[in-house]
Amino acid sequence: MTAVLTPATATGGPETPGRRPGEKKRKRLLALAHSAPLLPAVLLLAVFLFGPVISSLYGSLTNASITGATAANAEFVGLKNYFDLFGDPDFPKSVLLTIVFLVASAIIGQNGVGLGLAVLMQSANKVVRTLVSTIVVTAWVLPEIVASFAAYAFFHDGGTLNEMLGVFGVEGPNWLYTFPMFAVILANVWRGTAFSMLVYTAALNDVPPEIREAAEVDGAKGWQRFAFITVPMIRRSISTNLMLTTLQTLSVFALIFVMTGGGPGTDSTTLPLLAYQEAFKFGELGFGTAIATILLVVGALFSIAYIRALRPEVD
């Protein structure tokens, strides 16, 4: 019996019905052609994003300073700045304060208050919605330096908060000295809640009302409808908002600098302030850049976690 060779069996590969020669190559070329408009954006990201990141990473491996001989001729010192950083007693405290500030003011504060306001305004009348939205959004649209001085005036020893407490016969403490982290956390929640509220308002408006009505007919209580129907349906909006507020809060500098300057002592010195102090107050530019690089890594880890949460579910 004579074997009949097909083009596929003659080359040793399996025959695929309906696939023409070169079809896979044409699909690749078509995909590249569709991706071509993205090339300018990729180049811009490479120049203006990855360029500074690489430059910063290299700077953290040098002994660069603001003044002196190493200001013009910095030397490569390898990982010395990082070893010195992990041996610095101020660094662990600064990391802890950064985590506390991030979790309390962004993950819990801004997201929790923003979601709560969005839910409450769904059942409020138009006048209340307009009034609340105006008050909350005003803090967000203020320039950061203006909002920072407003918060400083509110929490200062002779500021608005203690004046309000004095009306009720309560003598308030010096909030910025006694409870510095509490003050800056509340200030950051006040300033950033509007963004979360707007995101969650848009997400809740996209939830079909007939689904909630069907659950209500089935006997589900309000908190059950919210926990088991609304939250899963806006999961992607929650993950996106968590990522954005986390990255924004990690880089907060002006608010804390104006309100407390990182003090008293180092009791409100988060990583951005520690990097500023080391680089510009003490002149150790390479050491300060190493702190900024650590902050960049922390932000990247949070971003990866949130991006994984944003992946579409696979059945």
N, C-alpha and C positions, 0 to 999 in steps of 0.2 A: 504493500500500500504506500502510495506517495503522499507525503505531508504537504499541505498547501500553506504557504507562508503568506501572511498578511503583512502590511507595512509595520504594524506594531510588533508582531512576533518575530519579524526578521531582525529587528533591532534589539530584541530581548526584553521589551517592555510590554505591559498588558495593554490590550486594546480598549480604548474608552469610546463607547458608542456615542455618536453625535458630536464629538469634539474634533474640530478641524485643526490641522497643523498650525502652530504659531498662535493659537487663540490665547494661551496664557500670557505670551509676550505682549500681545496687543492689549490685553487687560491692564498689564503693568504700565505700558506707555500711556494708556488712557487715564489711569489713576495719577500718574505723574503730571499729565497735562492739566488735570483738574486741580492739582495741588500747586501749580505754578503761580497763581495769584497770591499764594501765601508766602512766597519767597521774600518779597520786600519786608513783610512783617517779621519773618524769621531773622533776616539780616539786621533789622533794627534792634530786635531783642538781643541778638548776639553782641552788637556793638555797645548798646546803652544799658544792658542788664548784666550779661555774663562778663563783659569787659571789666566793669567796676568790681564785680565779685572776685574775679581772678586777681585783679590788682590789689584788692583788700586782703586776699588770702596770702599773697606774696608779702605784702607789707607787714602782716602779723608774724612773719618769719624773719624780720629784720629788727635792728635796734634803732630804728628811725626815731627822731625826736623833733621837737619844735625848734629848739635852739641848740647851739653848740656844734661840734665837729660832725656829729652824726646827722645833723639836719640836712647837710648837703651830700654827705658821703655815708649813707647808711650801709651797715655790714650785715651779711646774712648770718643769722644766729640759729637757724633751724627751729626746733621746738622749745627753745629756752623760755620764750614768753609764756608758752602754755604751761610749762612746768612751774614757772614762777607764779602764774595765775592760780593754779590749783593749790599752791602752797600759801597763797594770800588768805589770811583769816577773813577778810572782807568779802571774798568771792562767794563762799557758801551762803552767807547771810543774804547777799544780794540776789542769788539764785532763788532762795526761799521767798524773799519779798516779791520777786518778779512773779513767781508761781501764785502766791497769795493774791497779788494784784490782778493777775490774769483771770484766775478762777472766779474770784469774788466780783470783779467789776465787769468782765466780759461774758464769761460762760454762764454764770448765775445771774448777775445783775442786769446787764443790757438785754440778754436773751429772755430771761424770765420776766422782767418788767415789760419789755417790748411785746412779748407774746400775750401777757396778761392784758395790757392796754388794747391790743388788737382784738382780743376776744370780747372785752367789755364794750368796746365801741361798736361792735356788730349789733348789739341790742339797744344802743343809746340813740336818742333822737338827733336830728341834724345839728341843732344848736350846740348840744354837748360835744358831739364829734368835732365840730369846727373849733370850738373853744379849746378842747384838750389837744387837738392836733396842732393848733397855733402855738400853744404854750410849750409843748414838747419839742416841736420842730425849731422853735426860736433858738434854743440852746445849741442845736446841731448846726444851724447856719451861721452862728456867730464865728468870727475868726478865732482860731485856737488861743491866741494870746489874750484876746478880750475875754473869752470864756474863762481862761485861767485866772485873770485878775478879778473877775466877778466871783469866782469860787473862793479866791483868797479873801476878798472882802466879806464874804458870807461866813467863813469859818474862823476869821481872825478873832483875837481875844476881845476886841471891842467891836466886832462885826455884827452883821444882821442876825445871825443865829442866837448869839448871847443876848442881844437886845430883845429878841422875841421871847427868850426864856425869862428875861428880867421882868416882863409884863406879868408873868405868873409867879413872881417871887423866887425864881430859881436862878442861882448864880452858876452860869456855865463855865467850864474850864477853858483853858487855852487849847482849843482842839488841834491846832497845827503843831503844838509842842507835846501835848499829852497823848493824843491819838492821831499821829500823822498819817498812818496808813488808812485808818478809818475815814479820815477826811478826804484823802485823794481818791479812795475807792468810790465814795459817794459822789464826788465831783465828776469822775469819769463816767459813772452810771448816768448821772444827770445829763452830761453832754452827749453821750453816745446812744441813749435809748431810742431816740427818734428814728435812726436808721433801721434798727430791728423792728420797731413798730410798723414802719412803712413796708418792710419786706413781708412781715407776717400778715399785715392787712391784705396785701395783694394775694398772698397764698391762700388765706381763708376765703377770699372772694371767689377763688377758683374751685372750691369744694362744692360739688353739686348739692343744692338744698334738698333735693328729693331723697338723697342717701340719708341725710340726718333725719328727715321726716319719717322715712321707713324704719329707721332704728327707734325713733320715738314711739311709733305705732307698735313696735315689737316689745316695748316696755323698758328700753334702755334709759337709764337716768342721765342727767346732764353730764356728770363727770365721766360716765361710761362712754357716752357718745364722743366726748372730747378725747379720752384716752385711747379708745380702740378704733375710732373711725377717723376723727379729724387729724390727730397727730400722725398716724401712718400715712395719710394722704398728703401731708405737707412735709414728709420726712426729708425730701431733697432740699426744700427751702430752708429747713432747720440746719441741715449740714452745711449748705452754702453760707448761711448767715453766721454760723459758728466759725467757719474758716475766716471770713472777712473780719469779723469783730475780734477774733483772736490775733490775727496778724496786725490789725490796727492798734490793739492794746499793747502788744509786745513792743511797739515802737514809740509809745507815748513818752514824751520827754518834756515839752514845754509846760504841761499842766503841773507835773510834780516839781519841776525846777522853779516855777513861779511861786507855787504854794508853800513848799517846804525847803527847796534847795537840796533835797536828799536827807535833810536832818529831821530832828536834832541828832547830831552825830552822823550815824549811817542808818538810822531807824526807818528811813523811807528811800534809801538808795537802791533803786532797781538797776538792772543791767545797763540800760541806756545811760543812766546818770553816772554809773561807775565808769563806763567807757569814756564819757565826756570828761570826767574828773582826771582820769589817768592820762588821757591824750592831751587835753588842753589846759588843765589846771596844773598838773605836775610835769607836762611836757613830754611824757613817754608815749609817743605816737604809735610805735610798734606794739607796745603793751596794750594800749587802748584799742588798737585794731584787732588784737587777739580776742578781746572781750566782745567786740562787735561781731567777729566771726562766730563765736560761740552762740551769740544771739541769733545769727543767721541760721545756724544749724538747728536750733530749737524751733524756729519758725518753720523750717523745712520739714521737720518731723511732724509737727502739727498739721501741716498742709497735706502730707502724705496720708495721714490718718483720715482726714476729712475727705480727700479725693477717693480713697478706698470706700468710704461710706457712700459716696455719690455714684459709685458704679451701678449700672442697671442690674436689677435682679435677674438671675438666669433660672429659668424653669427647669 
